[in-house]
């Protein structure tokens, strides 16, 4: 939905199963419309669409796209952003590090993202910018000591930048891609993000000469940067100072816990076989990071003795509206810090998306009906935005 200062808010439909377009559309019918009626009756409703490669190919067929246009018009809905991070299956099977495949060194990732931009250019309403979010180039374990992959990544990011620039010029839409820093990926912190973009600029003069930084920017996920012990205002200022476009902000929260015996025992409820749950170990007071683990079981299996001030932050997206309960905390303070920054920089980013995709794997004590969870997340988010003048109260 459109809020104050041109801000658009949606929830990301990656919370629902759907690898084909038929499955994705069924979720829109069964879940999204229910939430739409409860949270935005009588006003236009924004959808944050997740499309894997198969669903994107099927929606790109003229008959399917025309039918979706009619559905959007009938229900007074619009699409302003597409999640193009997971290329393939995302629910009900082992995803783990394969969520980063194919990465940005491959022609498959480039072609898939081009198709997503072809779609958003046809779906986004006049006068509304269109965004696509994607992975932070690659998984760090795949790129270490591999200069050829790095060169291919830069080449493909240049290619997508040119593609989006040309499509923007032809359609009159302001289109942009957001690369999303994530723990244990090619770039995971905001300093690494700035280094990546500086490296990209150094690799090809066209980046600056053709204004490609206007078309390729950053998707800032509050869960991910909270896991990294970053301060949201400082992190967002760092990106802005580097001249990077803030393409979209993911409104999300992560798990935090003191790794004593009680904390470690309680974490067993969050071990599950589908997604990576990276763990960053740091000092909760100073934010100093001293250790990273690719997945939660790796952290739990490590016999290294914790230091007294250690805190574990776990890449496990939590519902925004509820605290996880003792012995856990969450990183909503980081999210609220990002909203505080948005209050003082209301024109810095027009796209915000709630992204709690973990509903199926949440511990039973945290899981409620999917529509109820989404409605409560909207209520929490709209209240927080309203307190900062970014949405109307009530």
C-alpha positions as CSV (number, residue, x, y, z in Angstrom):
1,X,0.0,0.0,0.0
2,X,1.1,3.5,-0.6
3,X,2.0,5.4,2.6
4,X,3.5,8.8,3.3
5,X,6.5,10.3,1.4
6,X,5.8,8.0,-1.6
7,X,6.7,4.9,0.5
8,X,5.2,1.6,-0.7
9,X,4.7,-1.3,1.8
10,X,4.0,-5.0,1.1
11,X,4.7,-8.4,2.6
12,X,6.8,-10.7,0.5
13,X,4.9,-13.7,-0.9
14,X,8.0,-15.9,-0.4
15,X,6.3,-16.9,2.8
16,X,3.9,-19.1,0.7
17,X,4.8,-22.2,-1.2
18,X,4.8,-21.9,-5.0
19,X,7.4,-22.8,-7.6
20,X,5.0,-22.7,-10.6
21,X,2.9,-19.7,-11.6
22,X,-0.3,-21.7,-10.9
23,X,0.9,-22.5,-7.4
24,X,2.0,-18.9,-6.8
25,X,-1.3,-17.5,-8.1
26,X,-3.2,-20.0,-5.9
27,X,-1.4,-18.5,-2.8
28,X,-2.4,-15.0,-3.9
29,X,-6.0,-16.2,-4.1
30,X,-6.1,-18.2,-0.9
31,X,-3.9,-16.0,1.4
32,X,-3.0,-12.6,-0.1
33,X,-6.7,-11.6,-0.7
34,X,-7.6,-12.6,2.8
35,X,-4.9,-10.4,4.2
36,X,-5.8,-7.7,1.8
37,X,-9.4,-7.6,3.0
38,X,-8.4,-7.5,6.6
39,X,-5.6,-4.9,6.4
40,X,-6.5,-2.6,3.4
41,X,-10.2,-2.7,2.8
42,X,-11.2,0.2,0.5
43,X,-7.7,1.1,-0.6
44,X,-5.2,-0.1,-3.2
45,X,-3.1,-2.9,-2.0
46,X,0.5,-3.6,-2.8
47,X,2.0,-7.1,-3.5
48,X,5.6,-8.0,-3.0
49,X,5.8,-10.9,-5.5
50,X,8.2,-13.8,-5.2
51,X,8.8,-15.5,-8.5
52,X,11.2,-18.4,-9.0
53,X,12.6,-19.1,-12.5
54,X,9.8,-21.5,-13.5
55,X,7.0,-19.2,-12.3
56,X,8.6,-16.2,-14.0
57,X,8.8,-18.1,-17.3
58,X,5.2,-19.2,-17.1
59,X,3.9,-15.7,-16.1
60,X,5.8,-14.2,-19.0
61,X,3.5,-15.9,-21.4
62,X,1.1,-13.3,-22.9
63,X,-2.1,-15.0,-21.9
64,X,-0.9,-15.6,-18.3
65,X,0.3,-12.0,-17.9
66,X,-2.9,-10.5,-19.3
67,X,-5.0,-12.7,-16.9
68,X,-2.9,-11.5,-14.0
69,X,-3.3,-7.9,-15.1
70,X,-7.1,-8.4,-15.0
71,X,-6.9,-10.0,-11.6
72,X,-4.9,-7.1,-10.2
73,X,-7.4,-4.6,-11.6
74,X,-10.4,-6.6,-10.3
75,X,-9.0,-6.6,-6.7
76,X,-7.4,-3.1,-6.8
77,X,-3.9,-4.6,-6.2
78,X,-0.6,-3.6,-7.7
79,X,3.0,-5.1,-7.8
80,X,5.9,-2.8,-7.2
81,X,8.6,-5.2,-6.3
82,X,9.7,-8.8,-7.0
83,X,11.9,-11.0,-4.9
84,X,14.4,-12.6,-7.3
85,X,16.7,-14.1,-4.7
86,X,15.7,-17.8,-4.7
87,X,16.0,-19.1,-8.3
88,X,14.5,-22.5,-7.6
89,X,12.6,-24.3,-4.9
90,X,12.3,-22.5,-1.6
91,X,9.9,-24.5,0.6
92,X,9.5,-28.1,1.6
93,X,12.9,-29.3,0.6
94,X,16.6,-28.8,1.5
95,X,17.5,-25.3,0.4
96,X,20.5,-24.3,2.5
97,X,23.4,-22.9,0.5
98,X,21.7,-23.8,-2.8
99,X,19.6,-20.7,-2.4
100,X,22.6,-18.8,-3.8
101,X,22.7,-21.0,-7.0
102,X,23.0,-20.1,-9.7
103,X,25.0,-17.2,-8.6
104,X,25.9,-13.9,-10.4
105,X,28.9,-15.5,-12.1
106,X,26.4,-17.5,-14.3
107,X,24.4,-16.7,-17.4
108,X,21.4,-18.4,-15.8
109,X,21.2,-15.8,-13.0
110,X,21.5,-12.9,-15.5
111,X,18.8,-14.3,-17.8
112,X,16.4,-15.0,-14.9
113,X,16.8,-11.5,-13.5
114,X,16.3,-9.9,-16.9
115,X,13.0,-11.8,-17.2
116,X,12.0,-10.5,-13.8
117,X,12.6,-6.9,-15.0
118,X,10.6,-7.5,-18.2
119,X,7.8,-8.5,-15.9
120,X,8.0,-5.7,-13.3
121,X,8.2,-3.2,-16.2
122,X,4.8,-4.5,-17.4
123,X,3.3,-4.8,-13.9
124,X,4.2,-1.7,-12.0
125,X,1.7,1.2,-12.2
126,X,2.6,4.5,-13.9
127,X,4.5,6.8,-11.6
128,X,5.6,4.0,-9.3
129,X,9.2,2.7,-9.3
130,X,9.8,-1.0,-9.8
131,X,12.4,-3.1,-8.0
132,X,13.8,-6.6,-8.0
133,X,15.9,-7.9,-5.1
134,X,18.7,-10.5,-5.5
135,X,21.5,-12.3,-3.8
136,X,24.8,-10.6,-2.8
137,X,26.6,-12.0,-5.8
138,X,27.5,-15.4,-4.4
139,X,28.1,-17.6,-1.4
140,X,31.4,-16.7,0.3
141,X,32.6,-20.3,0.3
142,X,32.3,-20.4,-3.5
143,X,34.2,-17.1,-4.2
144,X,37.2,-17.3,-1.9
145,X,40.4,-17.5,-4.0
146,X,38.5,-17.5,-7.3
147,X,39.3,-14.4,-9.3
148,X,37.7,-15.8,-12.4
149,X,34.3,-16.0,-10.6
150,X,34.8,-12.5,-9.3
151,X,35.4,-11.2,-12.8
152,X,32.3,-13.0,-14.1
153,X,30.2,-11.5,-11.3
154,X,31.3,-8.0,-12.2
155,X,30.7,-8.6,-15.9
156,X,27.1,-9.9,-15.3
157,X,26.3,-7.1,-12.8
158,X,27.3,-4.6,-15.5
159,X,25.1,-6.4,-18.0
160,X,22.1,-6.3,-15.8
161,X,22.7,-2.7,-15.0
162,X,22.7,-1.8,-18.7
163,X,19.6,-4.0,-19.3
164,X,17.7,-2.2,-16.5
165,X,18.9,1.2,-17.7
166,X,17.7,0.5,-21.2
167,X,14.4,-0.9,-20.0
168,X,13.9,2.1,-17.8
169,X,14.5,4.5,-20.7
170,X,12.2,2.6,-23.0
171,X,9.3,2.2,-20.6
172,X,9.6,5.5,-18.6
173,X,9.7,3.5,-15.3
174,X,12.3,4.0,-12.6
175,X,13.5,0.4,-12.3
176,X,16.3,-0.8,-10.0
177,X,18.0,-3.9,-8.7
178,X,18.9,-4.4,-5.0
179,X,21.7,-6.7,-4.1
180,X,21.1,-8.0,-0.6
181,X,24.0,-8.4,1.9
182,X,23.6,-11.6,3.9
183,X,25.8,-13.4,6.5
184,X,28.5,-15.7,5.0
185,X,27.9,-14.4,1.5
186,X,30.3,-12.7,-0.9
187,X,29.5,-9.4,0.9
188,X,27.7,-9.6,4.2
189,X,28.4,-6.3,6.1
190,X,28.0,-2.8,4.9
191,X,31.8,-2.2,4.7
192,X,32.0,-5.3,2.5
193,X,29.1,-4.0,0.4
194,X,30.8,-0.7,-0.2
195,X,34.0,-2.6,-1.1
196,X,32.1,-4.8,-3.6
197,X,30.6,-1.8,-5.3
198,X,33.9,0.0,-5.4
199,X,35.4,-3.1,-6.9
200,X,32.7,-3.2,-9.5
201,X,33.2,0.4,-10.4
202,X,37.0,-0.2,-10.8
203,X,36.3,-3.2,-13.0
204,X,34.5,-1.2,-15.7
205,X,34.5,2.5,-16.4
206,X,30.9,2.1,-17.8
207,X,29.6,1.8,-14.2
208,X,30.1,5.5,-13.6
209,X,30.1,6.7,-17.2
210,X,26.6,5.1,-17.9
211,X,25.2,5.9,-14.4
212,X,24.7,2.2,-13.6
213,X,24.7,2.9,-9.8
214,X,21.2,4.4,-10.4
215,X,20.0,1.0,-11.6
216,X,21.9,-1.4,-9.3
217,X,21.9,-0.7,-5.6
218,X,21.3,-2.4,-2.2
219,X,18.4,-4.3,-0.7
220,X,18.9,-3.6,3.0
221,X,17.6,-6.6,5.1
222,X,17.3,-5.6,8.7
223,X,17.5,-9.2,9.9
224,X,20.8,-9.7,8.1
225,X,22.5,-6.5,9.2
226,X,21.2,-7.0,12.7
227,X,22.8,-10.4,12.8
228,X,26.1,-8.7,11.8
229,X,25.9,-6.5,15.0
230,X,25.7,-3.3,12.8
231,X,24.0,-0.1,13.9
232,X,21.2,0.6,11.5
233,X,21.7,4.4,11.3
234,X,25.5,4.0,10.9
235,X,25.1,1.3,8.3
236,X,22.6,3.2,6.2
237,X,24.7,6.4,6.4
238,X,27.7,4.3,5.2
239,X,25.8,3.2,2.1
240,X,24.5,6.6,1.4
241,X,27.9,8.2,1.8
242,X,29.3,5.7,-0.8
243,X,26.7,6.9,-3.3
244,X,24.8,3.6,-3.3
245,X,21.1,3.5,-4.1
246,X,18.8,2.1,-1.4
247,X,16.6,0.0,-3.6
248,X,14.5,-1.6,-0.9
249,X,14.4,-2.2,2.8
250,X,13.4,-5.6,4.2
251,X,11.6,-5.2,7.5
252,X,12.7,-8.3,9.3
253,X,14.0,-9.4,12.7
254,X,16.5,-12.1,13.8
255,X,17.0,-14.3,16.8
256,X,19.5,-13.4,19.5
257,X,20.6,-15.4,22.6
258,X,23.3,-15.7,25.2
259,X,25.1,-19.0,24.5
260,X,25.0,-20.4,28.0
261,X,23.6,-23.8,28.7
262,X,20.0,-22.7,28.7
263,X,20.4,-20.7,25.5
264,X,22.1,-23.6,23.7
265,X,19.5,-26.0,24.8
266,X,16.6,-23.8,23.7
267,X,18.2,-23.3,20.3
268,X,17.5,-26.9,19.4
269,X,14.0,-25.9,18.6
270,X,15.3,-23.7,15.7
271,X,17.4,-26.4,14.1
272,X,15.7,-27.5,10.9
273,X,16.8,-28.9,7.6
274,X,15.5,-26.4,5.0
275,X,17.3,-23.1,5.4
276,X,20.8,-21.9,6.4
277,X,20.7,-20.2,9.8
278,X,24.1,-18.5,10.0
279,X,25.3,-17.6,13.4
280,X,27.4,-14.5,14.2
281,X,29.1,-14.4,17.6
282,X,29.9,-11.0,19.0
283,X,29.8,-8.7,22.0
284,X,26.3,-7.4,22.6
285,X,27.5,-4.2,24.2
286,X,30.3,-3.2,21.8
287,X,29.1,-4.9,18.6
288,X,32.6,-6.4,18.1
289,X,32.3,-9.7,16.0
290,X,34.7,-12.5,16.7
291,X,33.3,-15.6,15.1
292,X,30.9,-16.8,12.3
293,X,29.3,-20.1,11.6
294,X,27.6,-21.0,8.3
295,X,24.8,-22.8,10.0
296,X,23.3,-23.2,13.5
297,X,24.2,-26.9,13.9
298,X,27.9,-25.9,13.3
299,X,27.7,-23.4,16.1
300,X,26.1,-25.8,18.5
301,X,28.6,-28.5,17.8
302,X,31.7,-26.2,18.4
303,X,33.2,-27.0,21.8
304,X,35.0,-23.6,21.9
305,X,34.2,-21.9,25.3
306,X,32.1,-18.8,25.0
307,X,33.4,-15.5,26.4
308,X,31.4,-13.9,29.2
309,X,30.0,-11.1,27.0
310,X,29.2,-13.2,24.0
311,X,25.9,-13.1,22.3
312,X,24.8,-15.2,19.4
313,X,22.7,-13.7,16.6
314,X,21.1,-16.2,14.4
315,X,19.8,-15.7,10.8
316,X,16.3,-17.0,11.6
317,X,13.6,-14.5,10.5
318,X,11.2,-14.0,13.4
319,X,7.6,-12.6,13.2
320,X,7.7,-8.8,13.7
321,X,4.7,-8.6,16.0
322,X,5.9,-10.8,18.9
323,X,9.0,-11.4,21.0
324,X,10.3,-15.0,20.9
325,X,10.3,-15.3,24.8
326,X,13.0,-16.2,27.2
327,X,15.8,-17.1,26.9
328,X,15.7,-15.4,23.5
329,X,15.7,-11.8,22.3
330,X,15.3,-10.4,18.8
331,X,16.8,-7.7,16.7
332,X,13.8,-5.5,16.3
333,X,15.9,-2.7,17.8
334,X,17.9,-2.8,14.6
335,X,14.7,-2.6,12.6
336,X,13.4,0.3,14.6
337,X,16.7,2.0,14.2
338,X,16.3,1.7,10.4
339,X,12.8,3.2,10.6
340,X,14.3,6.1,12.7
341,X,16.8,6.7,9.9
342,X,14.0,6.6,7.3
343,X,12.1,9.2,9.4
344,X,15.0,11.7,8.9
345,X,15.6,10.5,5.3
346,X,12.1,10.0,4.0
347,X,13.1,10.2,0.3
348,X,16.0,7.8,0.6
349,X,14.0,4.7,-0.2
350,X,10.4,4.2,-1.5
351,X,10.2,0.4,-1.1
352,X,9.6,-1.5,2.1
353,X,8.8,-5.2,2.4
354,X,8.0,-7.4,5.4
355,X,9.9,-10.6,4.9
356,X,9.3,-13.4,7.4
357,X,9.5,-16.4,5.1
358,X,10.2,-18.9,7.9
359,X,6.5,-19.5,8.8
360,X,6.6,-23.2,7.9
361,X,9.7,-23.9,10.1
362,X,9.0,-21.7,13.1
363,X,8.8,-23.5,16.4
364,X,5.2,-24.4,17.2
365,X,5.1,-21.9,20.1
366,X,5.7,-19.0,17.7
367,X,3.5,-20.1,14.8
368,X,0.0,-18.9,14.3
369,X,-2.2,-19.1,11.2
370,X,-0.4,-17.6,8.3
371,X,-3.1,-14.9,7.6
372,X,-3.2,-13.9,11.3
373,X,0.6,-13.6,11.4
374,X,0.7,-11.4,8.3
375,X,-2.1,-9.2,9.6
376,X,-0.4,-8.8,13.0
377,X,2.9,-8.0,11.2
378,X,1.1,-5.3,9.2
379,X,-0.4,-3.8,12.3
380,X,2.9,-3.7,14.1
381,X,4.7,-2.2,11.1
382,X,2.1,0.4,10.3
383,X,2.1,1.5,14.0
384,X,5.9,1.8,14.0
385,X,5.8,3.7,10.7
386,X,3.0,5.9,12.0
387,X,4.9,6.9,15.0
388,X,7.6,8.2,12.7
389,X,5.3,10.1,10.3
390,X,5.8,7.5,7.5
391,X,2.2,6.2,7.7
392,X,-1.1,7.5,9.0
393,X,-2.0,6.5,12.6
394,X,-4.8,4.0,12.8
